[in-house]
Amino acid sequence: MPKRLIAPIFAAMVLGLLLVPGQPAAAQADQAAAGGQVQTLVGLPSVAPVVEKTSPAVVNIFTVKVIRNEMNRSRRGGPRNFRGIPDDFLEDFFGFPVPPPREYKERALGSGFIFDPQGFIITNNHVVEGADDIKVKLDDGREITAEIIGRDPKTDLALIKLTTPGPYPFISLGDSDKVNIGDWLVAIGNPFGLEHTVTAGILSARGRTIGVGPYDDFLQTDASINPGNSGGPLLNLFGEVVGINTIIIAGGNGIGFAIPSNVAVKIIEQLKTSGRVDRGWIGVMIQEVTPEMAKGFGVEDGQGGALVGSVNDGSPAQQGGLKHGDIIVEFDGKPIRQFQELTSVVADTPIGKEVNVVVIRDRKRVTMKLSVGRLEDDGQAAGQGGSSGDIDLGLTLREVTPEISARLNLGDASGLLVEGVGADSLSAEVGIQPQDVILEIDRKPVKSLSDYNSALRTHPKDTPLLLWIKRGGMTIYYTLSVN
């Protein structure tokens, strides 16, 4: 095609896209060519007002983490030299001095936004987890130190606060339930360190479960989100935060995920008040009701619900009368259509509240009552608002039940199953892996989360933490420097 024809054809195509539906494009083109005016042009909304309104409250977060190189340490805790000989052996027998563990600084960056004029900032947990120093750069160029108020690894949310008194510009949290698929959204953050970068797109989907945690409930957007955007706001056209940008899929163009603001509000309120998050717990292991299972249990395919695979001894579920094989279809008046919904509904229920639970048992609807307990979870990671004596190993744990033992061929092993390991945690550094089973801590058996938390609370200061772990057909000892 001659080059001289390309520009006119392209212009005509653009004009055709912008003309009013219902009026012939040729007629509108003729009208425009004759000097007449097209009645209405259809274009995309400008996001400039949103950016102008919210940018002053979007911040760049810089963190520094001091890493102690504890690799290649001897059985007694001392480092090994390049030949693999324990340095403490050399010190004991030859008088050679033992070099201190090497240290280096790991730097990272992310985004966040001020939602309270006093200087409270919402960001992602993975942005500030383990940080020894946090600096926040404001839109006006000021750099201010921040402190961690509280973290929640399970939802990847964190609350930090500027140490210099405010007031500061802030953004209001909106209602994420009112955002419709196809609505325009704006993301502001610091991808790859490029400060205050603005991208726009639509809400692509909601309620996404992508396997990163037990409380997955993400908004999906095609507004570009890249490394460094983590913790930044996802805004509607009113300039309200409807999501916190969190995750990207490697190699996935136009696919990003954000934590809904309605989820964040519940978490942030607790972190602001107590530095930690308390969640409801009833003590059941659940799974999806597949079409094949629906036939076997005599329920309608597509009815949904959460199939109870096991019930913990002494749990609220057992005390309330739940049994394995029950299909929970309603909890505290809320229908359970997908089994993952039960986890979030129970977690959001006030501790101690007595609730009605409706189950399908032997093809009949049965209603029973139970009192919701508190989830005892080492995954809680309190900041300066929590107990200063807590030890955070970065592990997500579950008590080993007979069902879990059978599924993983654990035999008669009793302990705690490692379901998740924080990427930058002490446990990850020494090599603890998902599916490991913790049998002992400091030479004492741990058969419950209560045993685990007690062992961490009573661990002597300035001594390595000793873990005995079962992995497959072998058992391994690990030492962690926790002080």
C-alpha positions in Angstrom: 0.0 0.0 0.0 1.4 3.5 -0.9 2.7 5.3 2.2 0.7 8.4 1.3 -2.5 6.5 1.9 -1.7 5.1 5.4 -2.1 8.4 7.4 -5.6 9.3 5.9 -6.8 5.7 6.5 -5.5 5.6 10.1 -7.2 9.0 10.8 -10.4 7.7 9.3 -10.2 4.6 11.5 -9.7 6.7 14.7 -12.5 9.1 13.7 -14.8 6.1 13.1 -14.0 4.8 16.6 -14.8 8.1 18.2 -18.0 9.0 16.4 -21.4 8.7 18.0 -23.0 5.3 17.7 -26.2 5.3 15.7 -25.1 7.9 13.1 -23.5 6.6 9.9 -19.7 7.0 10.0 -19.6 8.2 6.4 -22.2 10.9 7.1 -20.2 12.1 10.1 -17.0 12.0 8.1 -18.6 14.0 5.3 -20.0 16.5 7.9 -16.6 16.9 9.5 -14.9 17.3 6.1 -17.4 20.0 5.1 -16.5 22.0 8.2 -19.5 21.0 10.1 -19.3 19.8 13.7 -20.0 16.3 14.9 -22.7 16.4 17.6 -20.8 14.3 20.2 -17.4 12.6 20.4 -17.0 9.5 22.5 -13.6 9.4 24.3 -12.0 7.8 27.4 -12.3 9.7 30.7 -9.3 11.7 31.8 -7.7 10.5 35.0 -5.8 13.8 35.5 -8.2 15.0 38.2 -7.7 11.7 40.1 -3.9 12.0 39.9 -3.9 15.6 41.0 -6.1 14.8 44.0 -4.3 11.7 45.2 -0.6 12.0 44.3 0.4 14.0 47.4 -0.6 11.1 49.6 1.2 8.4 47.6 4.7 7.6 49.0 7.9 5.8 48.0 9.1 3.3 50.7 12.8 2.4 51.0 13.8 -0.4 53.4 17.2 -1.6 54.7 17.6 -5.1 56.2 20.8 -6.2 57.9 21.5 -9.8 56.8 23.7 -11.9 59.0 25.4 -14.7 57.0 24.7 -17.7 59.2 25.4 -20.2 56.3 27.8 -23.0 56.9 27.7 -22.9 60.6 29.0 -25.8 62.7 26.8 -28.0 64.8 27.7 -25.9 67.9 26.7 -22.7 66.0 30.1 -21.5 64.8 30.8 -20.7 61.2 32.8 -23.0 58.9 35.8 -21.9 56.9 36.3 -22.4 53.2 37.6 -26.0 53.8 34.5 -26.9 55.7 36.3 -27.1 59.1 34.3 -25.6 61.9 36.0 -22.4 63.1 35.1 -23.2 66.7 37.2 -26.4 66.3 40.1 -24.2 65.2 39.6 -21.9 68.1 39.4 -24.7 70.7 42.4 -26.7 69.5 44.7 -24.2 67.8 43.7 -20.9 69.4 42.7 -19.3 66.1 40.2 -16.4 66.6 36.7 -17.0 65.3 35.6 -14.3 62.8 32.2 -12.8 63.5 29.4 -13.6 61.1 29.4 -11.6 58.0 26.8 -8.9 57.6 25.5 -7.1 54.6 22.6 -4.7 53.9 19.7 -5.7 51.7 17.8 -2.8 50.2 14.3 -2.9 48.8 11.7 -0.4 47.7 7.9 -0.3 47.4 5.0 2.0 47.5 2.3 3.0 50.0 -0.2 5.7 50.7 -1.2 7.9 53.6 -4.8 7.2 54.7 -4.8 9.2 58.0 -3.5 12.8 58.4 -1.5 11.7 61.5 0.9 9.8 59.1 -0.4 6.3 59.1 0.5 4.5 55.9 -0.9 1.3 54.3 1.5 -0.9 52.4 2.3 -4.6 51.7 3.8 -6.8 54.4 6.5 -8.0 52.0 7.6 -4.5 51.5 8.6 -3.9 55.1 8.9 -7.5 56.5 12.2 -7.8 58.5 13.3 -4.2 57.8 15.7 -2.7 60.2 15.3 0.8 58.8 12.3 2.3 56.9 12.5 5.6 55.0 9.4 7.2 53.3 9.8 9.7 50.6 6.8 12.0 50.1 5.6 13.7 47.0 7.0 17.0 48.1 10.5 15.5 48.3 10.8 15.1 52.1 12.3 11.8 53.5 10.9 10.7 56.9 11.6 7.7 59.0 8.7 5.3 59.6 8.1 2.6 62.2 6.1 -0.6 61.9 2.8 -0.6 63.8 1.7 -4.1 62.8 1.9 -6.7 60.0 -0.4 -9.4 58.7 1.5 -11.9 56.5 -1.7 -13.8 55.7 -3.2 -10.9 53.8 0.2 -9.3 53.0 -0.9 -6.0 54.6 1.2 -3.8 56.9 0.6 -0.6 58.8 3.5 1.9 59.3 3.6 5.4 60.7 5.7 8.4 60.0 7.7 9.5 63.1 7.4 13.2 62.3 4.1 14.7 63.5 1.5 15.6 60.8 -0.9 16.6 59.5 -0.2 15.0 56.1 -2.3 14.8 52.9 -4.3 11.5 52.8 -6.5 9.4 50.6 -9.9 8.0 51.7 -10.7 4.3 51.5 -13.6 3.6 49.2 -16.1 0.6 49.0 -14.5 -2.1 46.8 -17.8 -3.9 46.6 -19.2 -1.0 44.5 -16.6 -1.4 41.8 -18.0 -3.2 38.7 -16.1 -5.3 36.3 -15.2 -3.0 33.4 -15.0 0.2 35.6 -11.9 2.4 35.1 -9.2 2.2 37.7 -6.0 4.1 38.3 -2.8 2.8 39.8 -0.1 5.1 41.3 3.2 3.8 42.5 7.0 3.6 42.1 7.6 0.7 39.6 11.3 0.0 39.2 12.1 3.0 41.3 10.4 5.4 38.9 8.6 7.7 41.3 4.9 8.5 41.0 4.1 6.5 37.9 0.5 6.5 36.8 -1.2 3.7 34.9 -4.9 3.1 34.1 -7.0 0.2 33.2 -10.2 -1.6 34.2 -11.4 -4.0 36.8 -10.9 -7.3 35.0 -12.3 -9.7 37.6 -12.9 -10.0 41.3 -12.8 -12.7 44.0 -9.6 -14.2 42.5 -8.1 -17.1 44.4 -4.5 -17.6 43.2 -3.0 -19.7 46.0 -0.8 -17.2 47.8 -2.6 -17.5 51.2 -5.6 -18.8 53.1 -7.6 -15.6 52.6 -7.2 -15.0 48.9 -9.8 -12.5 47.6 -8.1 -10.4 45.0 -9.3 -7.8 42.5 -7.7 -8.4 39.1 -6.9 -5.4 36.9 -5.1 -4.7 33.6 -3.7 -1.3 34.9 0.0 -1.9 34.7 1.5 -3.1 38.0 5.3 -3.8 38.2 7.9 -4.5 40.8 8.0 -1.4 43.1 4.2 -0.8 42.8 3.6 -3.1 45.7 1.6 -1.4 48.4 0.4 1.5 46.2 -3.2 2.5 45.8 -5.7 1.3 43.1 -8.2 4.1 42.8 -11.6 4.6 41.3 -12.4 7.8 39.3 -13.6 9.5 42.5 -10.1 9.3 43.9 -10.9 6.7 46.5 -8.8 3.6 47.2 -10.6 0.5 46.2 -7.5 -1.8 46.3 -3.9 -2.2 47.4 -1.7 -3.3 44.6 0.1 -6.5 45.6 0.9 -9.2 43.1 1.9 -9.6 39.5 2.1 -12.8 37.5 5.6 -13.3 36.0 5.3 -13.1 32.3 1.6 -12.1 32.5 1.1 -8.9 30.5 -1.9 -6.9 31.8 -2.6 -9.1 34.8 -2.2 -7.6 38.3 -3.9 -8.2 41.6 -4.9 -5.9 44.4 -6.3 -6.5 47.9 -9.9 -5.1 48.1 -10.2 -2.1 50.3 -13.1 -3.7 52.2 -10.7 -6.5 53.2 -7.9 -4.1 54.1 -10.2 -1.9 56.3 -10.9 -4.8 58.7 -7.2 -5.7 59.0 -5.8 -2.2 59.3 -8.3 -1.3 62.1 -7.0 -4.2 64.2 -3.3 -3.4 63.4 -3.9 0.2 64.4 -5.6 -0.7 67.7 -3.4 -3.7 68.8 -0.7 -4.3 66.3 -2.0 -7.7 65.5 -5.0 -9.4 63.9 -7.3 -11.8 65.8 -9.3 -14.2 63.6 -12.1 -16.6 64.3 -11.5 -20.3 64.3 -13.8 -23.4 64.5 -11.3 -26.2 64.0 -12.2 -28.0 60.7 -10.3 -29.0 57.6 -12.4 -28.3 54.5 -12.3 -29.0 50.8 -14.2 -28.4 47.7 -17.4 -30.3 46.9 -16.6 -31.7 43.4 -19.4 -33.0 41.1 -18.3 -36.5 41.9 -18.4 -35.8 45.6 -21.8 -34.2 45.2 -23.2 -37.4 43.8 -21.6 -39.5 46.6 -23.1 -37.2 49.3 -26.4 -37.0 47.6 -26.5 -33.2 47.1 -27.2 -31.2 44.0 -24.3 -30.5 41.7 -23.6 -26.8 41.9 -25.1 -26.3 45.3 -21.7 -25.4 46.6 -20.6 -25.6 50.2 -17.5 -26.7 52.1 -17.0 -30.4 52.8 -15.6 -31.1 56.3 -12.7 -33.5 55.9 -11.8 -33.6 59.6 -12.7 -32.0 62.9 -10.0 -31.1 65.5 -10.4 -32.7 68.9 -11.8 -30.2 71.5 -12.5 -27.6 68.8 -15.6 -25.4 68.7 -16.7 -27.4 65.7 -16.5 -30.7 67.6 -18.2 -29.2 70.6 -21.0 -27.9 68.3 -21.6 -31.3 66.8 -19.9 -31.0 63.4 -18.6 -34.3 61.9 -16.4 -35.2 58.9 -18.6 -35.6 55.9 -20.8 -32.7 56.7 -21.2 -30.1 54.0 -21.4 -26.6 55.4 -23.7 -24.5 53.3 -24.4 -21.6 55.7 -22.4 -20.0 58.5 -23.9 -17.2 60.7 -26.5 -16.5 58.2 -24.1 -16.2 55.3 -24.4 -18.7 52.4 -21.2 -20.7 51.6 -21.2 -21.2 47.8 -17.4 -21.8 47.3 -15.5 -23.7 50.0 -12.8 -20.9 50.2 -15.5 -18.5 51.4 -15.9 -20.3 54.7 -12.3 -19.5 55.7 -12.8 -15.8 55.3 -16.3 -15.8 56.9 -15.1 -17.6 60.0 -12.0 -15.4 60.3 -14.1 -12.3 60.2 -16.6 -13.5 62.9 -16.0 -12.0 66.3 -14.3 -14.4 68.8 -16.8 -15.9 71.2 -19.8 -15.2 69.1 -22.4 -18.0 69.1 -23.4 -18.7 65.5 -25.8 -21.0 63.6 -24.2 -23.4 61.1 -26.3 -25.2 58.5 -24.9 -28.4 57.1 -26.1 -31.1 54.7 -25.9 -34.4 56.5 -27.3 -37.6 55.1 -29.2 -35.6 52.5 -30.9 -33.4 55.1 -30.3 -29.8 56.3 -29.2 -29.8 59.9 -28.7 -26.6 62.0 -26.4 -26.6 64.9 -24.8 -23.9 67.1 -21.2 -23.3 68.1 -19.1 -20.6 69.7 -16.3 -19.3 67.5 -12.8 -19.6 69.0 -9.6 -17.7 68.4 -7.1 -18.8 65.7 -3.8 -19.4 67.5 -1.4 -18.6 64.7 2.4 -18.1 64.7 2.0 -16.4 61.4 0.9 -13.2 63.2 3.7 -10.7 63.1 3.3 -7.9 65.5 5.3 -4.7 64.9 6.0 -2.2 67.6 2.4 -2.5 68.7 2.9 -6.1 69.7 4.8 -8.0 72.3 8.5 -7.3 72.1 9.3 -10.8 73.2 7.7 -12.5 70.2 9.9 -14.6 67.8 8.7 -14.6 64.2 10.0 -17.6 62.2 7.9 -16.7 59.2 6.1 -20.1 59.2 2.5 -21.0 58.5 1.7 -24.1 60.5 -1.1 -26.6 60.9 -1.4 -29.3 63.6 -0.9 -32.8 62.2 -4.2 -34.7 62.2 -4.7 -38.4 61.4 -6.0 -37.3 58.0 -2.9 -35.2 57.2 -0.7 -37.9 58.5 -2.3 -40.5 56.2 -2.2 -38.1 53.2 1.5 -37.3 53.6 2.5 -40.8 54.8 3.8 -39.4 58.1 3.2 -42.6 60.0 2.8 -42.0 63.7 4.5 -38.6 63.6 2.9 -35.9 65.7 3.8 -32.3 65.4 3.2 -29.2 63.2 3.0 -29.3 59.4 4.8 -26.4 57.7 2.3 -25.1 55.1 4.2 -21.9 54.2 7.6 -20.3 54.6 8.0 -16.6 54.4 10.4 -15.7 51.5 12.7 -13.5 53.7 12.2 -15.3 57.0 14.8 -16.9 59.2 13.3 -20.3 58.4 13.8 -19.8 54.6 17.4 -18.8 55.2 18.3 -22.1 56.9 16.3 -24.2 54.5 13.0 -25.2 56.2 10.5 -26.2 53.5 6.7 -26.6 53.1 5.6 -30.1 54.0 8.3 -30.4 56.8 6.9 -31.5 60.1 8.3 -29.8 63.3 8.7 -32.5 66.0 10.6 -30.7 68.7 11.8 -27.2 69.6 14.7 -27.0 72.0 14.5 -30.7 72.6 10.9 -30.5 73.7 8.0 -32.1 71.7 5.6 -29.8 70.0 2.2 -31.4 69.2 0.1 -28.3 69.0 0.3 -24.6 68.2 0.0 -23.9 71.9 3.2 -26.0 72.5 4.9 -24.1 69.7 4.0 -20.7 71.0 5.0 -21.7 74.5 8.4 -22.9 73.3 9.1 -19.6 71.5 8.1 -17.6 74.5 10.3 -19.5 76.9 13.3 -19.8 74.6 16.4 -18.5 76.4 17.9 -15.4 75.0 21.3 -15.3 73.2 21.1 -19.0 72.4 20.2 -20.6 69.0 16.8 -22.1 68.6 17.0 -25.8 68.0 14.4 -27.4 65.7 14.0 -31.1 65.0 12.2 -31.7 61.7 10.8 -34.7 59.9 11.2 -34.5 56.1 10.0 -37.5 54.1 11.7 -40.5 55.6 14.4 -38.7 57.5 14.7 -36.3 60.5 16.9 -33.2 60.5 18.1 -30.7 63.1 18.2 -26.9 62.3 19.5 -24.1 64.4 18.2 -20.5 64.0 19.8 -17.4 65.4 16.8 -15.6 66.7 18.4 -12.9 68.9 
